[in-house]
Amino acid sequence: MSGEPRSSIRHYSLMDSLLGVLNSSPHDETESVLARYFLEHFDDLPSLNVYDVADACFTSRSGIRRFCQSIGLDNFSDLKSYAWEWDRHRNVFVRYASDENFRENLPRSIAEMTSSINDLVSEALLDELARLIRDASQVVILTSDFSGMAVRQFQQSMLYLHKIVHIITDSHGDPSQLSALGPHDVLVVVSEHGGYAQAVQSELRDSTVPRALITVDCDEKIASTFNLVLRLSHDARRDARTVYTQYGVLYLLDLLYNRYYLLFGAN
């Protein structure tokens, strides 16, 4: 799982990877300094010059190359090729919060979301996933850093039911675990719009691990490669930041935890 498979997961989002470095490295180390610089100049990545970056961050061109490789990229040019993320992600975040009646509309949207999830995800489906998790030797959840907070809360809550859950995100965890998973384990992929589910396909082609997908609107062709699919929305909401991407995974995992506790909490 070293090399290409690792990078196919880790740098799915350059912005998430840079934030991961920023959040996990001492502030005065070169890795943190470079991550901060690239985040501060993300909207200007195409015009950055490697010599200027090296001078501003008190490092060398080889130091920049090593940093790029540490987050799964080949080199500085490869890093600059992710400049498209800025406009795409900025538009998504700004559009979500630009409603002048946001305060009034948000509670209604959340109510519609919970109704949709309750309608689409039956207790029987939650129970099936709960049993897979209970019986698994290893439980691994693959998700983006964006959904990582909800997943980490689920991870901690499962400790109190004596079940260890491993998490792999853009910037944390060990992707080599995926190749070691077998028929007695379970992999849960949280992929709101299908990107992560698609990225992991090549790595799971010959895998026998049972796998479940939690998604808002993943493509049916990709979803069909999973044993279980827990879909949060009736409608396609691709490339949009909505209450489903903000709160849907958290709500779904709360429902799953409730079913797990009711079924196995006393065991």
Phi, psi and chi 1 to 4 in degrees:
 res  aa     phi    psi   chi1   chi2   chi3   chi4
   1 MET       -    9.3  -76.1  -64.5  -65.2      -
   2 SER   -83.2  167.4   60.5      -      -      -
   3 GLY    78.0 -132.5      -      -      -      -
   4 GLU   -59.5  -48.2 -177.4  179.7  -13.3      -
   5 PRO   -57.2  -39.4  -24.4   35.5      -      -
   6 ARG   -63.3  -46.8 -179.1  176.9  178.3   85.8
   7 SER   -68.7  -28.2   64.2      -      -      -
   8 SER   -63.4  -23.9   67.3      -      -      -
   9 ILE   -94.6  -47.2  -66.9  173.9      -      -
  10 ARG   -66.7  -39.5  -74.3 -156.5   66.0 -170.7
  11 HIS  -107.8   33.5   66.6   79.9      -      -
  12 TYR   -57.1  -35.9  176.3   74.8      -      -
  13 SER  -129.2  114.5  167.8      -      -      -
  14 LEU   -62.7  -41.5  171.7   61.1      -      -
  15 MET   -60.4  -43.9 -166.5  171.3  -65.0      -
  16 ASP   -63.9  -39.6  -77.0  -13.5      -      -
  17 SER   -64.6  -41.7  -67.4      -      -      -
  18 LEU   -65.4  -41.8  -67.2  174.7      -      -
  19 LEU   -63.9  -36.8  -72.9  169.1      -      -
  20 GLY   -62.1  -42.6      -      -      -      -
  21 VAL   -63.9  -44.8  172.9      -      -      -
  22 LEU   -59.6  -39.8 -174.3   70.9      -      -
  23 ASN   -79.0  -18.8  -68.1  -24.2      -      -
  24 SER  -113.5   -8.0   60.5      -      -      -
  25 SER  -106.7  146.3  -58.3      -      -      -
  26 PRO   -54.0  140.4  -25.9   35.2      -      -
  27 HIS   -64.5  -23.4   74.7  -79.3      -      -
  28 ASP   -99.2    2.3   55.7  -11.6      -      -
  29 GLU   -80.1  154.4  -73.6 -166.5   -4.9      -
  30 THR   -57.1  -39.6  -59.9      -      -      -
  31 GLU   -60.5  -43.7  -69.2   78.0    8.4      -
  32 SER   -68.3  -40.6 -177.5      -      -      -
  33 VAL   -62.0  -45.0  172.6      -      -      -
  34 LEU   -66.1  -42.6  -77.4  166.9      -      -
  35 ALA   -60.3  -44.5      -      -      -      -
  36 ARG   -62.4  -43.3  178.7 -179.0  -64.5  -83.0
  37 TYR   -62.2  -46.1 -174.8   89.2      -      -
  38 PHE   -67.0  -35.1  -71.3  131.7      -      -
  39 LEU   -67.3  -41.6  -73.3  166.9      -      -
  40 GLU   -68.0  -25.2  -70.4  176.1  -16.5      -
  41 HIS  -114.8   22.2  -63.7   84.2      -      -
  42 PHE   -59.9  -37.9 -151.6  108.3      -      -
  43 ASP   -73.2   -2.1   58.0  -24.4      -      -
  44 ASP  -126.8   21.2 -159.7   31.3      -      -
  45 LEU   -55.0  -43.0  -81.9 -176.2      -      -
  46 PRO   -59.2  -28.5  -25.0   35.8      -      -
  47 SER   -95.8   -1.2   64.1      -      -      -
  48 LEU   -67.9  142.5  -68.6 -174.7      -      -
  49 ASN  -112.3  133.1  179.5  -73.8      -      -
  50 VAL   -60.5  -32.8   67.8      -      -      -
  51 TYR   -68.7  -41.8  -63.6   98.9      -      -
  52 ASP   -64.5  -40.5  -65.6  -24.8      -      -
  53 VAL   -63.4  -44.1  175.4      -      -      -
  54 ALA   -60.3  -43.3      -      -      -      -
  55 ASP   -66.1  -44.8  -72.4  -17.1      -      -
  56 ALA   -66.6  -29.6      -      -      -      -
  57 CYS  -106.1    8.0  -62.5      -      -      -
  58 PHE    54.9   47.8  -55.4   99.8      -      -
  59 THR  -139.4 -167.9 -172.5      -      -      -
  60 SER  -119.9  170.8   62.2      -      -      -
  61 ARG   -62.0  -38.2  -73.8 -175.8  -62.6  160.6
  62 SER   -66.9  -33.6   59.3      -      -      -
  63 GLY   -65.4  -38.2      -      -      -      -
  64 ILE   -66.9  -41.2  -66.1  172.5      -      -
  65 ARG   -62.7  -43.4 -176.2  175.1   62.7 -106.4
  66 ARG   -62.3  -38.6  -73.1 -167.0  -62.9  -88.2
  67 PHE   -62.3  -45.8  173.0   80.6      -      -
  68 CYS   -58.6  -43.7  -67.2      -      -      -
  69 GLN   -67.5  -29.6  -67.7  171.4  -13.9      -
  70 SER   -67.9  -22.1   75.0      -      -      -
  71 ILE  -107.2   18.2   57.9  172.7      -      -
  72 GLY    90.8    9.5      -      -      -      -
  73 LEU  -102.1  161.5  -59.2  171.6      -      -
  74 ASP   -79.4  -42.8  -67.8  -29.8      -      -
  75 ASN  -166.3 -173.8   48.2   43.3      -      -
  76 PHE   -63.5  -39.9 -178.0   61.3      -      -
  77 SER   -62.8  -38.0  -64.7      -      -      -
  78 ASP   -62.5  -42.6 -164.4    8.3      -      -
  79 LEU   -60.3  -44.7 -178.0  144.5      -      -
  80 LYS   -64.2  -23.5  -69.8  174.2   64.2  172.3
  81 SER   -69.4  -10.2   71.5      -      -      -
  82 TYR   -93.1   15.5  -78.0   79.7      -      -
  83 ALA   -59.3  -26.9      -      -      -      -
  84 TRP   -60.0  -22.7   57.4  -92.3      -      -
  85 GLU   -60.9  -33.1  -78.5 -167.8   32.5      -
  86 TRP   -59.9  -57.6  177.8  -93.4      -      -
  87 ASP   -64.1  -41.4  -75.3  -22.8      -      -
  88 ARG   -63.4  -49.6  178.9  177.2  176.6 -179.0
  89 HIS   -72.0  -38.1  -69.4  177.9      -      -
  90 ARG   -61.4  -44.1 -177.7 -177.6 -175.9  -80.9
  91 ASN   -62.0  -38.6  -70.4  -22.4      -      -
  92 VAL   -64.5  -47.0  166.2      -      -      -
  93 PHE   -69.2  -42.6  -83.2   80.4      -      -
  94 VAL   -67.3  -40.9  169.5      -      -      -
  95 ARG   -62.1  -37.8 -174.0  166.3   58.0 -114.1
  96 TYR   -63.1  -38.1  173.9   75.4      -      -
  97 ALA  -102.5    9.1      -      -      -      -
  98 SER   -89.0   -2.5   61.6      -      -      -
  99 ASP   -68.5  123.1 -178.3    3.3      -      -
 100 GLU   -65.7  -23.7  -68.4 -176.7   -3.7      -
 101 ASN  -107.4   33.4  -61.3  -48.2      -      -
 102 PHE   -56.0  -44.7 -173.1   77.8      -      -
 103 ARG   -61.6  -37.9 -173.6 -176.4 -177.7   93.9
 104 GLU   -79.8  -35.4  -68.9   74.4   24.4      -
 105 ASN   -83.1  -26.8  -68.6  -26.4      -      -
 106 LEU   -60.7  -47.1 -177.7   60.1      -      -
 107 PRO   -59.4  -38.1  -25.1   35.9      -      -
 108 ARG   -66.0  -40.6 -177.3  175.2   65.7 -107.4
 109 SER   -64.6  -39.0  -63.3      -      -      -
 110 ILE   -66.2  -39.5  -68.3  175.4      -      -
 111 ALA   -63.3  -41.2      -      -      -      -
 112 GLU   -64.4  -38.3  -67.2  172.6   -5.6      -
 113 MET   -62.9  -49.0  176.5 -155.6   72.8      -
 114 THR   -63.4  -36.3   56.8      -      -      -
 115 SER   -64.5  -41.9  177.4      -      -      -
 116 SER   -63.5  -45.6  172.8      -      -      -
 117 ILE   -66.1  -41.2  -65.7  174.3      -      -
 118 ASN   -61.5  -34.4  -72.1  -16.4      -      -
 119 ASP   -74.0  -40.5 -176.6   41.6      -      -
 120 LEU   -85.9  -31.1  -71.9  169.4      -      -
 121 VAL  -109.7  102.2 -177.7      -      -      -
 122 SER   -76.4  162.3   65.8      -      -      -
 123 GLU   -63.5  -32.7  -74.1 -168.4  -10.2      -
 124 ALA   -62.8  -39.5      -      -      -      -
 125 LEU   -68.3  -41.6 -172.4   56.1      -      -
 126 LEU   -62.7  -40.7  -69.2  169.3      -      -
 127 ASP   -64.5  -36.9  -69.8   -6.5      -      -
 128 GLU   -64.8  -42.7 -171.8  172.9   -3.2      -
 129 LEU   -68.3  -39.0  179.8   52.9      -      -
 130 ALA   -60.2  -40.1      -      -      -      -
 131 ARG   -68.1  -39.2  -70.3 -169.9  177.3   91.2
 132 LEU   -59.4  -43.4  -82.3  175.3      -      -
 133 ILE   -67.0  -43.5  -67.8  173.0      -      -
 134 ARG   -61.3  -40.6 -169.7  -86.4  -51.2  -93.9
 135 ASP   -84.7  -11.0  -64.3  -22.6      -      -
 136 ALA   -76.6  140.5      -      -      -      -
 137 SER   -70.1  -42.4  -62.5      -      -      -
 138 GLN  -129.3  136.6  -71.0 -166.8   80.0      -
 139 VAL  -117.2  121.1 -179.4      -      -      -
 140 VAL  -123.0  130.9  175.6      -      -      -
 141 ILE  -112.0  124.9  -60.1 -179.1      -      -
 142 LEU  -105.6  124.8  174.4   64.9      -      -
 143 THR  -154.3  170.9 -175.4      -      -      -
 144 SER   -81.7  161.8   66.7      -      -      -
 145 ASP   -60.4  -30.0  -79.5  -36.9      -      -
 146 PHE   -60.6  -40.5 -176.2   79.1      -      -
 147 SER   -92.3   -0.1  -62.1      -      -      -
 148 GLY   -62.2  -32.4      -      -      -      -
 149 MET   -62.9  -46.2 -176.4  175.1  -64.4      -
 150 ALA   -62.9  -40.8      -      -      -      -
 151 VAL   -68.0  -38.5  173.8      -      -      -
 152 ARG   -66.1  -33.7  -79.0 -171.3  -74.3  -86.8
 153 GLN   -64.4  -40.9  -70.7 -176.9   26.7      -
 154 PHE   -64.0  -42.5  178.8   74.7      -      -
 155 GLN   -56.8  -46.9  178.1 -171.5   44.6      -
 156 GLN   -66.8  -41.7 -176.3  173.8    8.0      -
 157 SER   -63.9  -32.4   67.6      -      -      -
 158 MET   -69.7  -23.3  -70.1  -60.8  -70.3      -
 159 LEU   -58.4  -37.0  -76.2  174.3      -      -
 160 TYR   -73.8   -8.2  -58.9  106.9      -      -
 161 LEU  -110.6   18.0  -62.3 -179.3      -      -
 162 HIS    61.8   40.7  -55.5  -72.3      -      -
 163 LYS  -130.9  124.4 -166.0   69.7 -177.0 -178.1
 164 ILE   -89.3  130.1  -60.4  -65.6      -      -
 165 VAL  -119.0  128.5  174.0      -      -      -
 166 HIS   -95.5  144.3  -59.6  -92.3      -      -
 167 ILE  -123.2  135.2  -61.3  174.4      -      -
 168 ILE  -123.1  124.9  -59.2  172.1      -      -
 169 THR  -126.8 -173.2   72.5      -      -      -
 170 ASP   -52.4  -41.9  -54.8   81.7      -      -
 171 SER  -120.4   -0.5   55.9      -      -      -
 172 HIS  -137.1  155.8  -66.2   90.1      -      -
 173 GLY    93.2  174.1      -      -      -      -
 174 ASP  -118.5  102.0  179.6   12.4      -      -
 175 PRO   -61.5  -18.1  -23.5   34.6      -      -
 176 SER   -64.1  -17.7   65.8      -      -      -
 177 GLN   -60.6  -30.4  -73.9 -179.0  -86.2      -
 178 LEU   -61.4  -41.9  -62.8 -178.6      -      -
 179 SER   -69.4  -17.8   62.7      -      -      -
 180 ALA   -91.8   -8.3      -      -      -      -
 181 LEU   -73.9  141.7  -63.7  176.5      -      -
 182 GLY  -133.0 -165.9      -      -      -      -
 183 PRO   -65.6  -15.9   22.9  -33.7      -      -
 184 HIS   -99.9    8.8  -58.2  -64.7      -      -
 185 ASP  -112.0 -175.6  -54.8  -49.5      -      -
 186 VAL  -148.3  140.5   65.3      -      -      -
 187 LEU  -117.7  126.5  172.6   66.2      -      -
 188 VAL  -111.9  120.8 -179.7      -      -      -
 189 VAL  -105.3  121.8  177.9      -      -      -
 190 VAL  -100.2  110.3  179.2      -      -      -
 191 SER  -142.1   95.7 -179.3      -      -      -
 192 GLU   -55.6  -45.5  -73.0   90.8  -13.9      -
 193 HIS  -118.1   10.7  -56.8  -60.1      -      -
 194 GLY    98.0   -7.2      -      -      -      -
 195 GLY   -61.1  -48.9      -      -      -      -
 196 TYR   -68.1  -38.3 -100.6   68.3      -      -
 197 ALA   -61.4  -38.9      -      -      -      -
 198 GLN   -71.7  -40.4 -174.6  173.6   21.2      -
 199 ALA   -61.5  -30.4      -      -      -      -
 200 VAL   -90.3   -4.6   78.2      -      -      -
 201 GLN   -58.8  -46.5  -69.2  -56.0  -60.1      -
 202 SER   -64.3  -31.8   61.5      -      -      -
 203 GLU   -77.9  -18.8  -60.2  172.4   41.5      -
 204 LEU  -105.8    4.2  -62.8  177.7      -      -
 205 ARG   -54.1  -43.2 -173.9  176.7  -65.4  113.2
 206 ASP  -106.0   10.4  -59.8  -42.1      -      -
 207 SER   -82.0  145.5  176.1      -      -      -
 208 THR  -101.7    6.2   57.9      -      -      -
 209 VAL   -70.2  132.6   63.1      -      -      -
 210 PRO   -62.7  139.4  -21.2   33.0      -      -
 211 ARG  -136.6  142.9   63.8 -156.6   71.7  163.3
 212 ALA  -124.1  148.1      -      -      -      -
 213 LEU  -121.2  127.7  172.7   64.8      -      -
 214 ILE  -107.7  119.7  -62.7  173.4      -      -
 215 THR  -148.6  157.2 -176.1      -      -      -
 216 VAL   -86.1  -51.9  176.8      -      -      -
 217 ASP  -153.2   43.3   54.3   12.4      -      -
 218 CYS   -60.2  145.1 -178.5      -      -      -
 219 ASP   -57.2  139.8 -179.6   85.0      -      -
 220 GLU   -61.4  -35.1  -70.6  -66.8  -16.8      -
 221 LYS   -62.8  -41.4 -176.2  177.4  180.0 -179.5
 222 ILE   -71.3  -44.1  -62.1  172.6      -      -
 223 ALA   -60.2  -30.6      -      -      -      -
 224 SER   -67.6  -13.0   66.7      -      -      -
 225 THR   -86.4    0.8   64.1      -      -      -
 226 PHE  -105.1  149.0  -72.4   80.4      -      -
 227 ASN   -71.2  -37.5  -57.8   93.7      -      -
 228 LEU  -130.6  140.8  -68.4  177.9      -      -
 229 VAL  -128.9  121.3  178.4      -      -      -
 230 LEU  -109.4  101.0  -71.0   74.7      -      -
 231 ARG   -96.7  133.5 -165.2  176.0  -65.7  -84.2
 232 LEU   -92.7  -22.1  -51.1 -174.9      -      -
 233 SER  -132.7  147.9  173.4      -      -      -
 234 HIS   -74.8  -27.2  -67.9  -81.6      -      -
 235 ASP  -111.9  152.1  -54.3  -44.3      -      -
 236 ALA   -73.5  130.4      -      -      -      -
 237 ARG  -132.9   43.6  -56.7  166.4 -175.1  -90.6
 238 ARG   -60.6  140.1  -61.5 -164.4 -176.7  -77.0
 239 ASP    58.4   27.6  -60.6  -37.0      -      -
 240 ALA  -120.6  144.8      -      -      -      -
 241 ARG   -97.1  113.3 -173.2  175.2 -174.0 -128.0
 242 THR  -131.8 -178.4   66.1      -      -      -
 243 VAL   -61.8  -24.8  -67.8      -      -      -
 244 TYR   -66.9  -42.7  -72.0   86.5      -      -
 245 THR   -78.6  -26.0   56.8      -      -      -
 246 GLN   -78.7  -45.3  -79.0  -70.3   96.7      -
 247 TYR  -124.8  -12.8  -51.0  107.3      -      -
 248 GLY   -62.9  -45.8      -      -      -      -
 249 VAL   -65.6  -41.6  172.9      -      -      -
 250 LEU   -60.1  -44.6 -179.5   61.7      -      -
 251 TYR   -65.3  -44.5  178.9   69.2      -      -
 252 LEU   -61.3  -43.0 -173.2  -79.2      -      -
 253 LEU   -68.6  -30.8  -68.5  177.9      -      -
 254 ASP   -64.0  -42.3  -83.0   -9.9      -      -
 255 LEU   -62.6  -41.9  -65.4 -179.7      -      -
 256 LEU   -64.1  -42.5  175.5   60.6      -      -
 257 TYR   -63.9  -39.2 -173.2   72.0      -      -
 258 ASN   -60.1  -46.6  168.6 -104.9      -      -
 259 ARG   -66.2  -39.8  -65.7  -53.3  -57.2  169.0
 260 TYR   -61.3  -43.8 -167.3   99.6      -      -
 261 TYR   -64.6  -45.2  175.1   79.6      -      -
 262 LEU   -64.3  -34.7  -67.1  177.9      -      -
 263 LEU   -81.7  -41.0  -69.3  170.1      -      -
 264 PHE  -128.9    0.5  -46.6  118.7      -      -
 265 GLY   -62.0  -28.9      -      -      -      -
 266 ALA   -87.8   -4.6      -      -      -      -
 267 ASN   -86.0      -  -63.8  -23.5      -      -
